[in-house]
Amino acid sequence: MNLVNQVASSTYDLSKVDRQANRFEKSAVNQPKSVEEAQELHDTFSNFIGETFYGQMIKSMRSTVDKPAYFHGGKGEEVFQSQLDQQLAQEWATESGDRFAEPMFKQQFPDHAKVLEEARQAAAAESLDDLNALRRF
Protein backbone atom coordinates (compact mmCIF):
# COMPACT_ATOMS: atom_id res chain seq x y z
CA MET A 1 0.00 0.00 0.00
CA ASN A 2 2.86 2.36 0.80
CA LEU A 3 4.36 1.84 -2.67
CA VAL A 4 1.06 2.74 -4.33
CA ASN A 5 0.93 5.99 -2.38
CA GLN A 6 4.49 6.83 -3.42
CA VAL A 7 3.70 6.19 -7.08
CA ALA A 8 0.53 8.25 -6.86
CA SER A 9 2.37 11.13 -5.19
CA SER A 10 5.17 11.00 -7.76
CA THR A 11 2.58 11.18 -10.57
CA TYR A 12 1.12 14.23 -8.92
CA ASP A 13 4.56 15.81 -8.67
CA LEU A 14 5.23 15.13 -12.36
CA SER A 15 2.00 16.79 -13.41
CA LYS A 16 2.96 19.77 -11.28
CA VAL A 17 6.31 19.96 -13.06
CA ASP A 18 4.58 19.70 -16.44
CA ARG A 19 2.30 22.61 -15.57
CA GLN A 20 5.25 24.73 -14.50
CA ALA A 21 7.11 23.87 -17.70
CA ASN A 22 4.09 24.82 -19.80
CA ARG A 23 3.74 28.07 -17.90
CA PHE A 24 7.42 28.83 -18.52
CA GLU A 25 7.10 28.08 -22.24
CA LYS A 26 4.18 30.48 -22.54
CA SER A 27 5.73 33.22 -20.43
CA ALA A 28 7.15 36.44 -21.77
CA VAL A 29 10.66 35.23 -20.91
CA ASN A 30 10.83 33.25 -24.16
CA GLN A 31 9.45 36.08 -26.28
CA PRO A 32 12.07 37.98 -28.29
CA LYS A 33 12.36 41.60 -27.26
CA SER A 34 13.69 42.78 -30.61
CA VAL A 35 14.74 41.66 -34.06
CA GLU A 36 18.38 42.11 -33.06
CA GLU A 37 17.96 39.73 -30.13
CA ALA A 38 16.27 37.15 -32.34
CA GLN A 39 19.01 37.53 -34.98
CA GLU A 40 21.75 37.14 -32.36
CA LEU A 41 20.12 33.96 -31.07
CA HIS A 42 19.75 32.67 -34.64
CA ASP A 43 23.40 33.33 -35.46
CA THR A 44 24.65 31.74 -32.25
CA PHE A 45 22.40 28.72 -32.70
CA SER A 46 23.43 28.26 -36.34
CA ASN A 47 27.13 28.51 -35.52
CA PHE A 48 26.81 26.04 -32.66
CA ILE A 49 24.88 23.50 -34.73
CA GLY A 50 27.18 23.90 -37.73
CA GLU A 51 30.42 23.69 -35.77
CA THR A 52 29.18 20.68 -33.84
CA PHE A 53 28.04 18.88 -36.97
CA TYR A 54 31.12 19.61 -39.06
CA GLY A 55 33.49 19.07 -36.14
CA GLN A 56 32.11 15.59 -35.53
CA MET A 57 32.13 14.85 -39.24
CA ILE A 58 35.81 15.80 -39.60
CA LYS A 59 36.70 13.89 -36.43
CA SER A 60 35.07 10.70 -37.70
CA MET A 61 36.66 11.13 -41.14
CA ARG A 62 40.11 11.50 -39.58
CA SER A 63 39.57 8.38 -37.46
CA THR A 64 39.13 6.26 -40.60
CA VAL A 65 42.57 7.14 -41.97
CA ASP A 66 45.75 5.72 -40.44
CA LYS A 67 48.98 7.64 -40.00
CA PRO A 68 51.15 7.56 -43.10
CA ALA A 69 54.29 5.46 -43.04
CA TYR A 70 56.42 8.41 -44.16
CA PHE A 71 56.15 12.16 -43.71
CA HIS A 72 54.23 12.06 -40.46
CA GLY A 73 54.82 15.18 -38.36
CA GLY A 74 54.47 13.53 -34.96
CA LYS A 75 52.83 15.29 -32.02
CA GLY A 76 53.17 18.70 -33.64
CA GLU A 77 51.12 17.60 -36.61
CA GLU A 78 48.46 16.11 -34.36
CA VAL A 79 48.14 19.34 -32.37
CA PHE A 80 47.96 21.55 -35.42
CA GLN A 81 45.71 19.09 -37.21
CA SER A 82 43.07 19.50 -34.51
CA GLN A 83 43.38 23.29 -34.77
CA LEU A 84 43.01 23.06 -38.55
CA ASP A 85 39.95 20.85 -38.11
CA GLN A 86 38.45 23.41 -35.73
CA GLN A 87 39.04 26.23 -38.22
CA LEU A 88 37.54 24.16 -41.04
CA ALA A 89 34.47 23.42 -38.94
CA GLN A 90 34.04 27.13 -38.15
CA GLU A 91 34.38 28.16 -41.79
CA TRP A 92 32.00 25.48 -43.03
CA ALA A 93 29.49 26.37 -40.32
CA THR A 94 29.63 30.03 -41.35
CA GLU A 95 29.23 29.20 -45.03
CA SER A 96 26.58 26.49 -44.98
CA GLY A 97 25.48 25.88 -41.41
CA ASP A 98 22.13 27.60 -41.98
CA ARG A 99 21.02 24.94 -44.45
CA PHE A 100 20.34 22.39 -41.76
CA ALA A 101 20.24 24.64 -38.68
CA GLU A 102 17.32 26.71 -39.97
CA PRO A 103 14.66 23.98 -39.61
CA MET A 104 15.96 23.14 -36.13
CA PHE A 105 15.87 26.84 -35.16
CA LYS A 106 12.27 27.13 -36.34
CA GLN A 107 11.30 24.10 -34.29
CA GLN A 108 13.27 25.05 -31.17
CA PHE A 109 12.51 28.81 -31.15
CA PRO A 110 9.24 29.37 -33.08
CA ASP A 111 8.63 32.87 -31.65
CA HIS A 112 12.10 34.09 -32.59
CA ALA A 113 11.80 32.53 -36.05
CA LYS A 114 8.47 34.29 -36.57
CA VAL A 115 9.97 37.66 -35.62
CA LEU A 116 12.87 37.13 -38.02
CA GLU A 117 10.55 36.06 -40.85
CA GLU A 118 8.37 39.13 -40.36
CA ALA A 119 11.46 41.35 -40.41
CA ARG A 120 12.69 39.70 -43.62
CA GLN A 121 9.29 40.17 -45.27
CA ALA A 122 9.17 43.83 -44.21
CA ALA A 123 12.66 44.41 -45.60
CA ALA A 124 11.71 42.71 -48.88
CA ALA A 125 8.55 44.83 -49.18
CA GLU A 126 10.56 47.97 -48.46
CA SER A 127 13.11 47.15 -51.14
CA LEU A 128 10.28 46.56 -53.64
CA ASP A 129 8.82 49.93 -52.72
CA ASP A 130 12.21 51.53 -53.36
CA LEU A 131 12.39 49.86 -56.78
CA ASN A 132 8.86 51.00 -57.64
CA ALA A 133 9.80 54.57 -56.72
CA LEU A 134 12.64 54.44 -59.27
CA ARG A 135 10.33 53.36 -62.09
CA ARG A 136 9.76 55.96 -64.79
CA PHE A 137 6.29 56.85 -65.82
C-alpha positions as CSV (number, residue, x, y, z in Angstrom):
1,M,0.0,0.0,0.0
2,N,2.9,2.4,0.8
3,L,4.4,1.8,-2.7
4,V,1.1,2.7,-4.3
5,N,0.9,6.0,-2.4
6,Q,4.5,6.8,-3.4
7,V,3.7,6.2,-7.1
8,A,0.5,8.3,-6.9
9,S,2.4,11.1,-5.2
10,S,5.2,11.0,-7.8
11,T,2.6,11.2,-10.6
12,Y,1.1,14.2,-8.9
13,D,4.6,15.8,-8.7
14,L,5.2,15.1,-12.4
15,S,2.0,16.8,-13.4
16,K,3.0,19.8,-11.3
17,V,6.3,20.0,-13.1
18,D,4.6,19.7,-16.4
19,R,2.3,22.6,-15.6
20,Q,5.3,24.7,-14.5
21,A,7.1,23.9,-17.7
22,N,4.1,24.8,-19.8
23,R,3.7,28.1,-17.9
24,F,7.4,28.8,-18.5
25,E,7.1,28.1,-22.2
26,K,4.2,30.5,-22.5
27,S,5.7,33.2,-20.4
28,A,7.2,36.4,-21.8
29,V,10.7,35.2,-20.9
30,N,10.8,33.3,-24.2
31,Q,9.5,36.1,-26.3
32,P,12.1,38.0,-28.3
33,K,12.4,41.6,-27.3
34,S,13.7,42.8,-30.6
35,V,14.7,41.7,-34.1
36,E,18.4,42.1,-33.1
37,E,18.0,39.7,-30.1
38,A,16.3,37.1,-32.3
39,Q,19.0,37.5,-35.0
40,E,21.7,37.1,-32.4
41,L,20.1,34.0,-31.1
42,H,19.7,32.7,-34.6
43,D,23.4,33.3,-35.5
44,T,24.6,31.7,-32.2
45,F,22.4,28.7,-32.7
46,S,23.4,28.3,-36.3
47,N,27.1,28.5,-35.5
48,F,26.8,26.0,-32.7
49,I,24.9,23.5,-34.7
50,G,27.2,23.9,-37.7
51,E,30.4,23.7,-35.8
52,T,29.2,20.7,-33.8
53,F,28.0,18.9,-37.0
54,Y,31.1,19.6,-39.1
55,G,33.5,19.1,-36.1
56,Q,32.1,15.6,-35.5
57,M,32.1,14.8,-39.2
58,I,35.8,15.8,-39.6
59,K,36.7,13.9,-36.4
60,S,35.1,10.7,-37.7
61,M,36.7,11.1,-41.1
62,R,40.1,11.5,-39.6
63,S,39.6,8.4,-37.5
64,T,39.1,6.3,-40.6
65,V,42.6,7.1,-42.0
66,D,45.8,5.7,-40.4
67,K,49.0,7.6,-40.0
68,P,51.1,7.6,-43.1
69,A,54.3,5.5,-43.0
70,Y,56.4,8.4,-44.2
71,F,56.1,12.2,-43.7
72,H,54.2,12.1,-40.5
73,G,54.8,15.2,-38.4
74,G,54.5,13.5,-35.0
75,K,52.8,15.3,-32.0
76,G,53.2,18.7,-33.6
77,E,51.1,17.6,-36.6
78,E,48.5,16.1,-34.4
79,V,48.1,19.3,-32.4
80,F,48.0,21.6,-35.4
81,Q,45.7,19.1,-37.2
82,S,43.1,19.5,-34.5
83,Q,43.4,23.3,-34.8
84,L,43.0,23.1,-38.6
85,D,40.0,20.9,-38.1
86,Q,38.4,23.4,-35.7
87,Q,39.0,26.2,-38.2
88,L,37.5,24.2,-41.0
89,A,34.5,23.4,-38.9
90,Q,34.0,27.1,-38.1
91,E,34.4,28.2,-41.8
92,W,32.0,25.5,-43.0
93,A,29.5,26.4,-40.3
94,T,29.6,30.0,-41.4
95,E,29.2,29.2,-45.0
96,S,26.6,26.5,-45.0
97,G,25.5,25.9,-41.4
98,D,22.1,27.6,-42.0
99,R,21.0,24.9,-44.4
100,F,20.3,22.4,-41.8
101,A,20.2,24.6,-38.7
102,E,17.3,26.7,-40.0
103,P,14.7,24.0,-39.6
104,M,16.0,23.1,-36.1
105,F,15.9,26.8,-35.2
106,K,12.3,27.1,-36.3
107,Q,11.3,24.1,-34.3
108,Q,13.3,25.1,-31.2
109,F,12.5,28.8,-31.2
110,P,9.2,29.4,-33.1
111,D,8.6,32.9,-31.7
112,H,12.1,34.1,-32.6
113,A,11.8,32.5,-36.1
114,K,8.5,34.3,-36.6
115,V,10.0,37.7,-35.6
116,L,12.9,37.1,-38.0
117,E,10.6,36.1,-40.9
118,E,8.4,39.1,-40.4
119,A,11.5,41.4,-40.4
120,R,12.7,39.7,-43.6
121,Q,9.3,40.2,-45.3
122,A,9.2,43.8,-44.2
123,A,12.7,44.4,-45.6
124,A,11.7,42.7,-48.9
125,A,8.5,44.8,-49.2
126,E,10.6,48.0,-48.5
127,S,13.1,47.2,-51.1
128,L,10.3,46.6,-53.6
129,D,8.8,49.9,-52.7
130,D,12.2,51.5,-53.4
131,L,12.4,49.9,-56.8
132,N,8.9,51.0,-57.6
133,A,9.8,54.6,-56.7
134,L,12.6,54.4,-59.3
135,R,10.3,53.4,-62.1
136,R,9.8,56.0,-64.8
137,F,6.3,56.9,-65.8
